[in-house]
Amino acid sequence: MSTQPIFQDKESDLGHKAKWWTSRAVIYTILIFWAIVCIFPIYWTITTSFKLQADVMKGSIIPWLEFDPVWNGWRSLGLSPETIGASSTARDQFLGRFTNTAIVAFCSSALAVFLGSMTGYGLSRFGYRFAWMKNNDIGFFFISQLILPPVVLALPFLILYKELALLDTHLGLILLYTLSVLPIVIWIMRDQFIAIPPELEEAALVDGQGVWGAFVRIILPIAAPGMVAAFVLALVLTWNEYFLASLLTSSSAATLPAMVASQIGSQGVAWANMAAISFAAILPLLIIGVLLERFIIKGMAAGATKG
């Protein structure tokens, strides 16, 4: 009895295992490298908030090896251990800007998701015609509005808001931010609703549900992950918006991005202060992203499997 086929099978298995481990090693090496690339800006921001200006200029990266951490940036915000218990004008200003940013970003994102869901549902279920434009053309018209740079709208909105007494108000920013993120929310939600079979609504209608009842009880729960993904995307865009906030606000409704930019002065850039404000500003978004990760992934997957 020949043993050659057995040896060949063992060699084949070893070859397959070697290829499998090699492919895994390559994949995980790429993933680790990409994770480092993505995380490094956050790491640099955190460490910079604990550096002296000289350490920033030297490009020191590793704490306790290349530089000694100090509460330099956080002290400027009144958030260091020795200042957290005392009254601080800088801390009050930061908390005020943080509150303004949260109010404007959350309200505008929620309003954009509400309006975008209604519009996306209509474009996915009903036929419309406006002049030569049909549903696909109308959807493209919405998304094409993102091509328009904000600077083009700066002067018209500045004049309009002055006439309507909306300058330096939360309502003014909420309306404008809702308008700015609404096109991409409509596009996302339209794809979400297209991916949901219309037979589900038809079954609900047969059971006695109205159009709104089928939409609220059947469609919205299925589309919830996509709505969460659209909300998070809108939240990130509105939370970080700088140009319109700096143009249309001064004190009462001023946001954190404008406060970050104010750290650049005639004496140079206060890197530690800027890093402390930046990290305090992005921390809520990081927490929200981690908590809602599974909904974001589901929403992206649902939109990618339409048809």
C-alpha positions in Angstrom: 0.0 0.0 0.0 1.5 3.3 -1.1 1.8 6.2 1.5 2.6 8.9 -1.1 -1.0 10.3 -1.2 -1.1 10.6 2.6 2.2 12.6 2.5 0.8 14.7 -0.3 -2.4 15.4 1.7 -0.3 16.5 4.7 1.8 18.7 2.6 -1.3 20.2 1.0 -2.8 20.9 4.5 0.4 22.5 5.7 0.4 24.6 2.5 -3.2 25.7 3.1 -2.5 26.5 6.8 0.6 28.5 5.8 -1.4 30.5 3.3 -4.2 31.1 5.8 -1.8 32.3 8.5 0.1 34.5 6.0 -3.2 36.1 4.7 -4.3 36.7 8.3 -1.0 38.2 9.3 -1.1 40.6 6.3 -4.8 41.6 7.1 -4.1 42.2 10.8 -0.9 44.1 10.0 -2.9 46.4 7.7 -5.7 46.8 10.2 -3.3 47.6 13.1 -1.5 50.1 10.9 -4.7 51.8 9.9 -5.9 51.8 13.5 -2.7 53.6 14.5 -3.2 56.1 11.7 -6.8 56.8 12.9 -6.1 56.9 16.6 -2.8 59.0 16.4 -4.5 62.4 15.9 -6.5 61.8 19.1 -3.4 60.6 21.0 -1.5 63.7 19.7 -4.3 66.0 20.9 -4.4 64.4 24.4 -0.7 64.5 24.9 -0.4 68.1 23.5 -2.8 69.3 26.1 -0.2 68.3 28.8 2.8 69.8 27.1 4.7 73.1 27.5 5.1 75.2 24.4 8.7 74.2 24.2 7.8 70.5 24.2 5.3 71.1 21.4 7.9 72.8 19.3 10.4 70.0 19.8 7.8 67.5 18.6 7.9 65.3 21.7 5.4 62.5 21.6 6.0 60.0 24.4 5.1 61.3 27.9 7.6 60.8 30.7 10.2 59.8 28.2 10.4 62.8 25.9 8.5 65.3 28.1 7.1 65.6 31.6 3.3 66.1 31.5 1.9 69.2 33.1 -1.7 70.5 33.4 -0.8 73.5 31.2 -3.7 73.4 28.7 -6.4 72.3 31.2 -5.3 75.0 33.6 -6.2 77.6 31.0 -9.8 76.2 31.0 -10.0 76.0 34.8 -10.2 72.2 34.6 -6.9 71.3 36.2 -6.9 69.6 39.6 -5.9 72.8 41.4 -8.4 75.0 39.6 -11.5 72.8 39.3 -12.8 73.7 42.7 -12.4 77.5 42.3 -14.4 79.9 40.3 -13.0 80.4 36.8 -14.1 82.8 34.0 -12.4 80.6 31.4 -14.3 77.5 32.6 -17.6 79.3 32.5 -16.9 80.5 29.0 -15.9 77.0 27.9 -19.0 75.4 29.5 -21.2 78.1 27.8 -19.7 77.4 24.4 -20.0 73.7 25.0 -23.7 74.1 25.9 -24.3 76.2 22.8 -22.7 73.6 20.6 -24.6 70.7 22.1 -28.0 72.5 21.8 -27.4 73.6 18.2 -25.9 70.3 17.0 -28.5 68.0 18.7 -31.5 70.1 17.7 -30.4 70.6 14.1 -29.5 66.9 13.7 -32.8 65.7 15.1 -34.8 68.1 12.9 -32.8 67.1 9.8 -33.4 63.4 10.5 -37.1 64.1 11.0 -37.5 66.0 7.8 -35.1 63.8 5.9 -36.9 60.7 6.9 -40.2 62.1 5.6 -38.7 63.2 2.4 -36.7 60.0 1.8 -39.8 57.9 2.5 -41.8 59.9 0.0 -39.1 59.6 -2.7 -38.8 55.9 -2.2 -42.5 55.0 -2.2 -44.3 57.6 -4.4 -43.8 59.0 -7.8 -43.2 62.7 -8.2 -42.7 64.9 -11.2 -41.6 68.5 -11.2 -41.0 70.0 -14.7 -38.6 67.4 -16.3 -37.4 66.0 -12.9 -38.7 62.7 -11.5 -37.8 61.0 -8.3 -34.1 60.2 -9.1 -33.6 63.7 -10.4 -35.1 65.3 -7.3 -32.9 63.1 -5.1 -29.9 64.1 -7.1 -30.9 67.8 -6.8 -30.9 67.5 -3.0 -27.5 65.9 -2.8 -26.1 68.4 -5.4 -26.6 71.2 -2.9 -23.6 69.9 -1.0 -21.4 71.1 -3.9 -22.3 74.7 -3.1 -19.5 76.1 -0.8 -20.7 77.8 2.4 -18.8 81.0 1.6 -21.2 81.6 -1.3 -24.1 81.8 1.1 -22.3 83.9 3.7 -23.3 87.4 2.6 -27.0 86.5 1.8 -27.5 84.8 5.1 -25.7 87.6 7.0 -28.1 90.1 5.5 -31.1 87.9 6.0 -30.4 87.1 9.6 -29.8 90.7 10.4 -33.2 91.6 9.0 -34.9 88.7 10.9 -33.0 89.4 14.2 -31.5 85.9 14.1 -27.8 86.9 14.4 -26.1 85.3 17.5 -29.1 83.1 18.3 -29.5 79.4 18.8 -32.6 79.3 16.5 -30.6 80.9 13.6 -27.8 78.3 13.8 -30.3 75.4 14.2 -32.2 76.4 11.1 -29.1 77.0 9.0 -27.4 73.8 10.2 -30.5 71.8 9.5 -30.5 73.2 6.0 -26.9 72.3 5.5 -27.1 68.6 6.5 -30.6 67.9 5.2 -29.4 66.9 1.7 -27.1 64.1 2.9 -29.7 62.9 5.4 -32.4 62.7 2.7 -30.0 60.7 0.5 -29.2 58.2 3.3 -32.8 57.8 4.4 -34.0 57.3 0.8 -31.6 54.4 0.4 -32.8 53.0 3.7 -36.4 53.0 2.7 -35.7 51.6 -0.8 -34.0 48.6 1.0 -37.3 47.9 2.9 -39.7 45.7 0.8 -43.0 47.5 0.1 -44.8 44.2 0.8 -44.5 44.9 4.5 -46.5 48.1 4.2 -49.1 46.4 2.0 -49.5 43.7 4.6 -50.0 46.4 7.3 -52.6 48.2 5.1 -54.5 44.9 4.6 -54.5 44.5 8.4 -56.3 47.8 8.7 -53.4 50.2 9.3 -53.4 53.6 7.5 -50.4 55.0 5.6 -49.1 56.8 8.7 -49.7 53.8 10.9 -47.8 51.5 8.6 -45.0 54.1 8.4 -44.7 54.5 12.2 -45.3 51.0 13.3 -43.6 49.0 10.5 -41.2 51.1 8.5 -39.6 53.3 11.2 -38.5 50.4 13.5 -36.8 48.7 10.5 -35.2 52.0 9.4 -34.1 52.9 12.9 -30.4 51.9 12.4 -30.2 54.1 9.3 -31.8 57.0 11.2 -29.2 56.6 13.9 -26.4 56.6 11.3 -27.8 59.7 9.7 -28.2 61.4 13.0 -24.6 60.7 14.1 -23.3 61.9 10.7 -25.3 65.1 11.0 -24.2 65.5 14.6 -20.5 65.3 13.6 -20.9 67.8 10.8 -22.9 70.4 12.8 -20.7 69.9 16.0 -17.5 70.7 14.1 -18.9 73.5 11.8 -16.8 76.6 12.1 -17.3 79.1 9.3 -21.0 79.9 9.7 -20.8 79.8 13.5 -18.0 82.3 13.5 -19.8 84.5 11.0 -23.3 84.5 12.5 -22.5 84.4 16.2 -20.4 86.5 18.6 -21.2 85.7 22.3 -24.7 84.4 23.1 -24.7 81.4 20.7 -21.0 81.1 20.0 -19.8 77.5 19.6 -16.6 75.5 20.5 -15.0 75.5 17.0 -14.8 79.3 17.2 -13.2 79.0 20.6 -10.6 76.7 19.3 -9.7 79.1 16.5 -9.4 81.9 19.1 -6.3 80.3 20.5 -4.4 81.7 17.5 -3.2 85.2 18.4 -0.4 87.7 17.8 1.9 85.7 20.1 1.5 82.5 18.1 -0.6 79.4 18.7 -1.4 78.3 22.2 -1.1 74.6 21.3 -1.8 73.2 24.8 -4.9 75.3 25.2 -6.1 74.5 21.7 -5.5 70.8 22.3 -7.4 70.8 25.6 -10.4 72.5 24.1 -10.3 70.2 21.0 -10.2 67.1 23.1 -13.0 68.3 25.4 -15.0 69.1 22.3 -14.5 65.7 20.5 -14.9 63.5 23.7 -18.8 63.5 23.6 -18.7 62.5 19.9 -16.3 59.6 20.7 -18.6 58.4 23.4 -21.6 58.6 21.2 -19.8 56.8 18.4 -18.8 54.0 20.6 -22.3 53.6 22.2 -24.1 53.7 18.8 -21.5 51.7 16.8 -23.7 48.7 16.2 -26.6 50.9 15.0 -24.2 52.8 12.7 -22.9 49.5 11.2 -26.4 48.2 10.7 -27.5 51.4 9.0 -24.6 51.5 6.6 -25.1 47.8 5.8 -28.8 48.3 5.2 -28.2 51.1 2.8 -25.6 49.1 0.9 -27.9 46.2 0.2 -30.8 47.9 -1.4 -32.5 46.5 -4.4 
